[in-house]
Amino acid sequence: MDKLKRVLSGRDAEEPSGLAEVIDATSLGWGTRVKGFIACFAIGCLCSILGSCLLWIPKKGLVLFAVFYTLGNIASIGSTMFLMGPMKQLKRMFEPTRLVATIIMLLCLILTLCSAFWWRKAGLALLFCILQFFAMAWYSISFIPYARDAVKKCVSVCLS
């Protein structure tokens, strides 16, 4: 069974070292990973929905929306770390195919919070939330084979 695990995880050629044994011993089991993913993703969705509900509060609503929407996206990204592991997730985030989407998404996350807390510009926070949504969508579909090509083709057909 250990041989099958090594083959599936891509570590077939190397013998398990002391560090690899420690990592395997302290890593989460698959069931725990799935539960962590579901919990973190649910928290992310709840934050996004709560932010959308708070949007209609006078004066502070847009700022609360920006904060909760951003926290929801951060929790959603964090949820995938349960499935892949933090280091593999970070490596995949910064692969050349999704590097631009990752940078724009992270920049929009930061700029949304800056515009909500420091600059206190509600319109700018809303703009960054919209950009954050599109960057997150583009980043997410990069994990689906040929999805970006399909979206590009649909947009080009719609625009022509």
Secondary structure, 3 states (H helix, E strand, C coil): CHHHHHHHHCCCCCCCCHHHHHHHHHCCCHHHHHHHHHHHHHHHHHHHHHHHHHCCCCCCHHHHHHHHHHHHHHHHHHHHHHHHCHHHHHHHHCCCCCHHHHHHHHHHHHHHHHHHHCCCCHHHHHHHHHHHHHHHHHHHHCCCCCHHHHHHHHHHHHHC
